[in-house]
Amino acid sequence: MKKNHLYILWTNDNPLTAEHMVMMYSKNALLRNWWDEVTVIIWGATSKLVAENDNIQQLIKEGEESGVKFSGCLACANNLGTTEKLMELGIELKLWGEPLTELIKNKENILTV
């Protein structure tokens, strides 16, 4: 894992926070070369927000076009009934517990929202 890679652990299901922090920062972080890579981890209630909110889906698409990678917690998606929708949106789903633990132990760059 690269040290100039930012991981945004997105757990807040507030649409304003999503739009004016997560989406805005992740996209600009790449466009303005603040980070070489940005991965947004969709976790918990955020899975439901993404599955149900058309505006957030559009912002994710724009972020992806800018190079932001989105990956969701498979266990959360299964528990919240959003797996199928997130997969339709092309969002990678995986069990994030162990990888997140490794990121933390390796002192990677993690921003939690």
Stockholm file with secondary structure:
# STOCKHOLM 1.0

chainA/1-113         MKKNHLYILWTNDNPLTAEHMVMMYSKNALLRNWWDEVTVIIWGATSKLVAENDNIQQLIKEGEESGVKFSGCLACANNLGTTEKLMELGIELKLWGEPLTELIKNKENILTV
#=GR chainA/1-113 SS CCTTEEEEEECCCCHHHIIIIIIHHHHHHHHTTSCSEEEEEECTTHHHHHHHCHHHHHHHHHHHHTTCEEEEEHHHHHHHTCHHHHHHTTCEEECCHHHHHHHHHTTCEEEEC
#=GC SS_cons         CCTTEEEEEECCCCHHHIIIIIIHHHHHHHHTTSCSEEEEEECTTHHHHHHHCHHHHHHHHHHHHTTCEEEEEHHHHHHHTCHHHHHHTTCEEECCHHHHHHHHHTTCEEEEC
//
